[in-house]
Amino acid sequence: MTTSAAAEDLTARARIRGAAMQHFGELGYERASLRVIAETAGVSPGLVRHHFGSKQGLREACDEHLIKMIRQVNDQTREGLAAGALNSVLSARAAIGPYHLYLTRALAEGAASAPFDELVRLTVPWLLEADKSRPDPPAVDAKIRAALVTAMALSIGVLHEHISRAMGVDVFSPEGDRLLARGLIDIYSHPMLSLEDAGRILAAIDEAEATSPQGESQ
């Protein structure tokens, strides 16, 4: 294969993947057909199968591309914050924006396990870094907290219609994204529980576990 032919082949693959992410996001995996994806990408259905083998193979390639983007954004954000460039957070949100619908639909369908797991893995170092400045030791392992943080963050996309209705603006619009960012910053910068209240609640949980039939048998 010549250099130009190889480049054209890679371009076609990228167009197919982009079209697939669009249709998987808009229609869902089951309703999106390879024929329509191929038509949007400007290629034949045969070329789609040549590159990806099957619709499932195509979705796995979409997940792999999304994971690659997530890693790049995570690395760029860490580097930007380390250099004092706070706008790196806004740039990261903008970079991931085009993939919101694809990821949201996949999560609602019970898929996207690989991107979810990667987000959890990448969140752990952020939490461990934050733990260094905590006045109290974490109550649970960092991976558990990372999974919960990831789930809460992604739930905004899954529930975007309801959140948009409550906010009075499309959460995926530029105005909605700015309002969402402001709201999240306000929430995360003001704890809802004091350390004293949290300690009392955790102590009550420990006591309940100790006195439960299951706890007594252990």
C-alpha positions in Angstrom: 0.0 0.0 0.0 1.4 3.4 -0.9 1.8 6.2 1.6 -1.2 8.2 0.1 -3.3 5.0 0.1 -2.5 4.3 3.7 -3.3 7.8 4.7 -6.6 7.6 2.8 -7.4 4.3 4.5 -6.8 5.8 7.9 -9.0 8.8 7.0 -11.8 6.5 6.0 -11.4 4.6 9.2 -11.7 7.8 11.2 -14.7 8.9 9.2 -16.4 5.6 9.9 -15.7 5.8 13.6 -16.9 9.4 13.8 -20.1 8.5 12.0 -20.6 5.5 14.2 -20.2 7.5 17.4 -22.7 10.0 16.0 -25.4 7.4 15.2 -24.7 5.2 18.3 -25.2 8.4 20.3 -28.3 9.6 18.5 -30.1 6.3 17.8 -28.6 3.8 20.2 -26.5 0.7 19.3 -29.4 -1.5 18.2 -31.1 1.0 15.9 -27.9 2.3 14.3 -27.2 0.3 11.1 -23.9 -0.3 9.4 -25.5 0.8 6.2 -26.5 4.2 7.5 -23.1 4.6 9.3 -21.3 3.8 6.0 -23.5 6.3 4.1 -22.7 9.1 6.6 -19.0 8.3 6.4 -19.1 8.3 2.6 -17.9 4.7 2.2 -19.4 1.3 1.4 -20.7 -1.1 4.1 -18.1 -3.6 2.9 -15.3 -1.1 3.8 -16.9 -0.8 7.3 -16.7 -4.5 7.8 -13.2 -4.6 6.3 -11.9 -2.1 8.9 -14.0 -3.2 11.9 -15.3 -6.7 11.2 -18.7 -6.2 12.7 -20.9 -3.6 14.4 -19.7 -4.8 17.8 -16.1 -4.4 16.6 -17.0 -0.9 15.5 -18.4 -0.1 18.9 -15.2 -1.4 20.6 -13.1 0.8 18.3 -15.3 3.8 19.3 -14.7 2.9 23.0 -10.9 2.6 22.3 -10.9 6.0 20.6 -12.8 7.6 23.5 -10.4 6.1 26.1 -7.5 7.5 24.1 -9.1 10.9 24.2 -9.9 10.7 27.9 -6.2 9.8 28.6 -5.0 12.7 26.5 -7.3 15.2 28.2 -6.4 13.8 31.7 -2.7 14.2 31.0 -3.1 17.7 29.5 -5.2 18.8 32.5 -2.7 17.6 35.0 0.1 19.3 33.2 -1.9 22.5 32.9 -2.8 22.6 36.5 0.8 21.9 37.5 1.8 24.9 35.5 -0.9 27.0 37.0 -3.0 27.1 33.8 -6.5 26.9 35.3 -8.0 27.2 31.8 -6.8 23.7 31.1 -9.9 22.5 33.0 -12.2 24.4 30.6 -10.2 23.1 27.6 -10.6 19.5 28.9 -14.4 19.9 29.1 -14.5 21.3 25.6 -12.4 18.4 24.2 -14.7 15.8 25.7 -17.9 17.6 24.8 -18.3 16.0 21.3 -18.3 12.6 22.9 -21.0 13.3 25.6 -23.9 11.9 23.6 -22.1 8.7 22.6 -21.0 8.0 26.1 -24.3 8.9 27.6 -26.2 6.6 25.3 -23.8 3.7 25.8 -24.0 4.0 29.6 -27.8 4.0 29.5 -27.6 0.8 27.4 -25.4 -0.9 29.9 -22.3 -0.7 27.8 -19.1 1.5 27.9 -17.6 -0.6 30.6 -14.1 0.0 29.3 -14.3 3.8 29.3 -16.0 3.8 32.7 -13.2 1.6 34.1 -10.5 3.9 32.6 -12.2 7.0 34.1 -12.1 5.2 37.5 -8.4 4.3 37.0 -7.5 7.9 36.1 -9.5 9.4 39.0 -7.6 7.4 41.7 -4.4 9.5 41.4 -6.4 12.7 41.7 -8.0 11.5 44.9 -4.7 10.2 46.4 -3.2 13.6 45.7 -6.1 15.3 47.4 -5.9 12.9 50.4 -2.5 14.4 51.2 -4.1 17.6 52.4 -7.1 16.0 54.2 -7.3 16.5 57.9 -8.8 13.0 58.4 -8.0 9.6 56.9 -10.3 8.4 54.1 -13.0 6.1 55.2 -12.8 3.8 52.2 -10.3 2.8 49.5 -9.5 5.3 46.8 -10.8 3.0 44.0 -14.2 2.9 45.6 -14.4 6.6 45.9 -13.1 7.0 42.3 -15.9 4.7 41.1 -18.5 6.8 43.0 -17.1 10.1 41.7 -17.0 8.8 38.2 -20.6 7.5 38.5 -21.9 10.8 39.8 -20.1 12.8 37.1 -21.4 10.6 34.3 -24.9 10.5 35.7 -25.3 14.1 34.5 -25.1 13.0 30.9 -27.4 10.1 31.5 -30.0 12.3 33.2 -29.3 15.3 31.0 -33.0 15.7 29.9 -34.2 16.0 33.5 -31.3 18.2 34.6 -31.8 20.5 31.7 -35.5 20.8 32.6 -34.7 21.7 36.2 -32.0 24.2 35.1 -34.2 25.7 32.4 -31.4 25.4 29.8 -29.9 22.6 27.8 -27.1 21.3 29.9 -25.2 20.4 26.7 -25.4 23.9 25.3 -22.6 26.5 26.0 -24.8 28.3 28.5 -25.8 25.1 30.2 -22.2 23.9 30.4 -21.1 27.2 32.0 -24.0 27.0 34.5 -23.2 23.3 35.2 -19.5 24.1 35.8 -20.4 26.9 38.2 -22.9 24.7 40.1 -20.4 21.8 40.5 -17.6 24.1 41.7 -20.0 25.6 44.2 -21.1 22.2 45.5 -17.6 20.7 45.7 -16.1 23.7 47.4 -18.6 23.7 50.2 -18.9 20.3 52.1 -22.4 19.4 53.2 -21.2 17.6 56.3 -18.8 18.8 58.9 -16.0 16.4 60.0 -17.9 16.0 63.3 -21.2 15.2 61.7 -19.5 12.7 59.3 -17.7 11.1 62.2 -21.0 10.6 64.1 -22.7 9.1 61.1 -19.8 6.7 60.4 -19.8 5.7 64.0 -23.5 4.9 63.8 -22.9 2.9 60.7 -20.2 0.9 62.4 -22.4 0.3 65.4 -25.3 -0.9 63.2 -23.0 -3.3 61.4 -21.6 -4.6 64.7 -25.1 -5.3 66.1 -26.6 -6.8 62.9 -27.0 -10.6 62.7 -24.5 -10.7 59.9 -22.0 -8.6 61.9 -22.5 -10.8 65.0 -21.7 -13.9 63.0 -18.4 -12.6 61.7 
